[in-house]
Amino acid sequence: MVLVLALGLRCCAFDFSDVRQKAEELGSKPYVPYSNSVPDSLLKMDYGQHQAIRFKSERALWKAESLPFRVEFFHPGYLQRETVSINEIVGGASRLLPAGPSFYDYGKADLNLPPNLGHAGFRIISSTDGFGEVAVFLGASYFRMLGKQQSFGVSGRGLAIGTGAPEGEEFPVFREFWLPRPEPLDKQVQVLALMDSPSVAGAYRFTITPGAETVALVDATLYPRVVKQTYGIAPLTSMFLHGKNGRTQNTDFRPEVHDSDGLLIHNGRDEWIWHSLEAGRMLRINAFSDENPRGFGLIQRERRFDEYQDLVAHFEKRPSVWVLPRGAWGKGSVQLVQIPSDREFQDNIVAFWVPESAPKPGVPLSLEYELHWTKEDHFNRELGQVRATRIGRVVVDPPKNPANLRFVIDFGGAAVESLSNREILTAEVTYGKDVKFVADSVYKNEVDQTWRLVIEIADPGKAADLTALLKYHDRPITETWTYTWQP
């Protein structure tokens, strides 16, 4: 012991290995449901009542020390039906942070709450250059992050289990957090989290670097209790109500309403795939098979205010989120789940990676990846990108019932916009066996220099998959557009 102290080393300092050990012990035992201690008076609150409770900013963690980050807490109640344990790590030692009503301003409300009432979650705020909120951890295993001058949109999750499955979804929960105290000159902040659910326990470490593009390095180790076929790794959750591809609500003055407008994939074969999102009328699950994916994400490509006309929501400021795997993830698929929705405040889009071989009890699964929260698009600059997908009917005289479907896809970006209309671009279109192809055509749009592909098919009367890209001198010059049509 004397030798250890002489070398300036700490014995038994708390770090991420301790969280992994806790997760391993948890996963080796039967699941024990969480005991909810939130009073009924809070659970029965409506949105307005809960929003009226304010955290006292002067009680923020690390504010008094004038550190580069500070932490504020969320009050349980309304949708936040559980509390979590939040610890601080200082000098290698972990201590449970205090909680209770003294941290909050209740206005005129008299709720008679217990003095030991815990927090529901927390937000991390950067004190540097007026950056503001960086990250929020609140509810189940959900979290959201922001780059500079962005507004909240897409959410991340620790893990998705059974998303879209007939038997229903299981929602793992971050039960306990540890927040290492930053140093005065730190540019990063860390969050350690212990996850638990009936099927799996897990340990997570988030190393968050704020910036114009905020990047979170995620280290995750899962300890399964049972075999589940749909372990969704690095899940992203978003909202799509309506966009350029039609079905706009007649009661909505806004041309588009969405946090993301497409799923972008860079697969292990170095192909770039864009799948346009749609609210739709039935549940859809698309699986894109792959080996060692290079990246995927839910992207907000439309950045013009005129396409949203919303002075409150500012969808044009919502971040795209790009998942960048570290190391070889092996075989599996990127899966996209699209759930019918007519509610703006309800997420209905989920994307994640599903390993080909489901994790098994007794065999930990460790993964590392980056999450990039950005207004920029991580596309291949050497390829044209899908800028818009529009769908309509072909009007003929006499009318045909049902009328043919027309898909209009606009490709932009320097790779195609630099080509004059004298150049010849050809389309490579593929479709399912139940689709009757009619025609396709490619045009240069001289108004904005993009290129337009128009595909016409007979109405199949049921769901149909289509894939298309543009070629120049017999080589792909655009990413691959994919779409699932539904009647």
LINWO-V787751 format. One record per pair of residues at least 4 apart in sequence whose C-alpha atoms are under 7 Angstrom apart, sorted by the first residue. I is the first residue (numbers start at 0). J is the second residue. Records with the same first field share a line. If there is no record, write none. Layout:
I=J, J
//
This chain:
0=4
1=5
2=6
3=7, 8
4=8
12=91, 92
13=17, 91, 92, 93
15=19, 191, 204
16=20
17=21
18=22, 193, 202
19=23, 202
20=24
21=25
22=26, 193, 200, 201, 202, 222
23=27, 222
24=28
25=200
26=199, 200, 222, 223, 224
27=224
30=196, 197
35=81
37=41, 80, 81
38=42
39=43
40=44
41=76, 77
42=76, 77, 80
43=77
44=48, 49, 76, 77
45=49, 77
46=50, 77
47=51
49=76, 77
52=103, 104, 105
53=103, 104, 105
54=72, 102, 103, 104
55=102, 103, 104
56=71
58=102
59=69, 70, 71
60=69, 70, 71
61=65, 66, 68, 69, 70
62=66, 69
66=181, 182, 183
67=125, 126, 127, 183, 185
68=123, 124, 125, 126
69=123, 124, 125
70=121, 122, 123, 124
71=121, 122, 123
72=118, 120, 121, 122
73=118, 119, 120, 121
74=118, 119
75=79, 80, 81, 82, 118, 119
76=80
79=119, 138
81=119
82=117, 118, 119
83=117, 118, 119, 120, 174, 175
84=174, 175, 176
85=95, 96, 175, 176, 177
86=93, 94, 95, 96, 176, 177, 178
87=93, 94, 95, 96, 177, 178, 179, 180
88=92, 93, 94, 177, 178, 179, 180
89=93, 179, 180
98=102, 115, 116, 117, 118
99=114, 115, 116, 117
100=112, 114, 116
119=137
120=136, 137
121=135, 136, 137
122=134, 135, 136
123=132, 133, 134, 135
124=131, 132, 133
125=130, 131, 132, 133
126=130, 131
130=147
133=144, 145, 209
134=143, 144, 145
135=142, 143, 144
136=141, 142, 143
137=141, 142
139=170, 171, 172, 173
140=156, 157, 171, 172, 173
141=154, 155, 156, 157
142=154, 155, 156
143=153, 154, 155
144=372
145=149, 150, 151, 213, 372
146=209, 210, 211, 212, 213, 372, 373
147=210, 211
149=316, 317, 318
150=316, 317
151=317
152=237, 258, 317, 318
153=235, 236, 237, 258, 318
154=235, 236, 237
155=234, 235, 236
156=233, 234, 235
157=233
158=171, 231, 232, 233, 234
159=170, 230, 231, 232, 234
160=168, 169, 170, 229, 230, 231
161=167, 168, 169, 229
162=168
163=167, 168, 336
164=168
171=194, 195, 196
172=194, 195, 196
173=192, 193, 194, 195
174=193, 194, 195
175=192, 193
176=190, 191, 192, 193
177=190, 191, 192
178=189, 190, 191
179=189
181=185, 188
186=208
187=206, 207, 208
188=206, 207, 208
189=205, 206, 207
190=204, 205, 206
191=203, 204, 205
192=202, 203, 204
193=201, 202, 203
194=200, 201, 202
195=199, 200, 201
196=200
198=223, 224, 225
199=221, 222, 223, 224
200=221, 222, 223
201=220, 221, 222
202=219, 220, 221
203=217, 218, 219, 220
204=217, 218, 219
205=215, 216, 217, 218
206=215, 216, 217
207=214, 215, 216
208=213, 214, 215
209=213, 214
211=373
212=371, 372, 373
213=371, 372, 373
214=369, 370, 371, 372
215=369, 370, 371
216=368, 369, 370
217=367, 368, 369
218=366, 367, 368
219=365, 366, 367
220=363, 364, 365, 366
221=363, 364, 365
222=360, 362, 363, 364
223=358, 359, 360
224=360
225=359, 360
226=357, 358, 359, 360
227=357
228=357
229=353
230=353, 357
231=351, 352, 353
232=351, 352, 353
233=351, 352
234=349, 350, 351
235=349, 350, 351
236=346, 348, 349, 350
237=258, 259, 346, 347, 348, 349
238=257, 258, 259, 345, 346, 347, 348
239=256, 257, 258, 259, 260, 276, 277, 278, 347, 348
240=256, 257, 278, 340, 341, 343
241=245, 246, 247, 255, 256, 257, 277, 278
242=247, 254, 255, 256
243=255, 387, 388, 389
244=388, 389, 390
245=389, 390
253=307, 308, 309
254=306, 307
255=306, 307
256=307
257=314
258=299, 314, 317
259=297, 298, 299
260=275, 276, 298, 299, 300
261=273, 274, 275, 276, 297, 298, 299
262=273, 274, 275, 296, 297, 298
263=272, 273, 274, 295, 296, 297, 298
264=271, 272, 273, 294, 295, 296
265=269, 270, 271, 272, 292, 293, 294, 295
266=270, 271, 289, 292, 293, 294
267=289, 290, 291, 292, 293
271=478, 479
272=478, 479, 480
273=478, 479, 480, 481
274=480, 481, 482
275=482
278=337, 338, 339, 340
279=339
280=339
281=338, 339
282=337, 338, 339
283=336, 337, 338
284=334, 335, 336, 337
285=334, 335, 336
286=332, 333, 334, 335
287=332, 333, 334
288=331, 332, 333
289=330, 331, 332
290=329, 330, 331
291=327, 328, 329, 330
293=323, 324
294=321, 322, 323, 324
295=321, 322
296=320, 321, 322
297=319, 320, 321
298=319, 320
299=317, 318, 319
301=315
302=315
303=315
304=308, 315
307=314
309=313
318=372, 373, 374
319=372, 373, 374
320=370, 371, 372, 373
321=370, 371, 372
322=368, 369, 370, 371
323=368, 369, 370
324=367, 368, 369
325=367, 368
330=354, 355
331=353, 354, 355
332=352, 353, 354
333=351, 352, 353
334=350, 351, 352, 353
335=349, 350, 351
336=348, 349, 350
337=347, 348, 349
338=347, 348
339=347
340=347
358=362, 364
381=414
382=414, 476, 477, 478
383=410, 411, 412, 413, 414, 415, 476, 477, 478
384=410, 411, 412, 477, 478
385=408, 409, 410, 411, 480
386=409, 410, 411
387=408, 409
388=407, 408, 409
389=406, 407, 408
390=405, 406, 407
391=404, 405, 406
392=402, 403, 404, 405
393=402, 403, 404, 405
394=398, 402
395=399
401=458
402=458
403=455, 456, 457, 458
404=455, 456, 457, 458
405=453, 454, 455, 456
406=453, 454, 455
407=451, 452, 453, 454
408=451, 452, 453
409=449, 450, 451, 452
410=449, 450, 451
411=415, 416, 449, 450
412=416
413=417
414=476
415=449, 450
416=448, 449
418=422
420=443
423=471
424=441, 469, 470, 471
425=441, 469, 470, 471
426=467, 468, 469, 470
427=467, 468, 469
428=466, 467, 468
429=465, 466, 467
430=434, 464, 465, 466
431=463, 464
433=459
434=456, 459, 463
435=456, 457
436=455, 456, 457
437=455, 456, 457
438=454, 455
439=453, 454, 455
440=452, 453, 454
441=451, 452, 453
442=450, 451, 452
443=448, 449, 450, 451
444=448, 449, 450, 451
460=486
461=485, 486
462=483, 484, 485, 486
463=483, 484, 485
464=482, 483, 484
465=481, 482, 483
466=479, 480, 481, 482
467=479, 480, 481
468=475, 477, 478, 479, 480
469=475, 476, 477
470=474, 475, 476
471=475, 476
//
